Amino acid sequence: MVVVAAAVAAAMGIGGCSAPDAPPAPAIADPVSAVGVDVHREELNSLEIRGRAPKTGYERERFGQAWSDDVSVEYGHNGCDTRNDILRRDLWPVTIREGTHDCLVESGTLHDPYSGESIDFLRGSRTSSRVQIDHLVALADAWQKGAQSWDEQKRRDFANDPANLLAVDGPLNQQKGAGDAATWLPPDRSFRCEYARRIISVKHSYGVWVTPAEHEALGRQLDTCPE
């Protein structure tokens, strides 16, 4: 096995299977940190507000094969599946299985953004589920708020877009389910501002609408952000 530190793949120009020389601070990459809160307020206010559509027809398969590398978003076509891309990005340090083209994460430490706790990850049938990959905007939520009309490629990209994915505590991911910000927020209050900003950014990028309650909840979390 090879122990590697995590690194932003884009900075190295080789996709999502490379990793940093020092622990991230915060513990995960922050794609929206350079964007002012006012920008996210504008994005939130630009989102369509309407009721949730029926869940009729929703299946996970509507968003393509789970963790497909056949996508046009970041890390796509880099030879690694999306789950391992995100584990490599969000865990530090990580141990990579030899002979897997630097893809398969065997172990590592997650500094969980949802709980604020550190979680040891060890690949195995009884242990892997301790760390799960969460869709910030759940696939079922997106399906009921616009994704039903998308083509197959857009849905596959959405399901594998690193901007919409975080490695998190497994039980908390299960607790969240397909909830939106009106029904579930991370227990660690210090992450809630960032959580709202990321959701807004994803929904704005893909044109996913929000319910009135969700719009209010996201705006309330933005109010807690440092200006």
Disulfide bonds with the S-S distance in Angstrom:
Cys17-Cys80 1.76
Cys80-Cys103 1.92
Cys193-Cys225 1.95
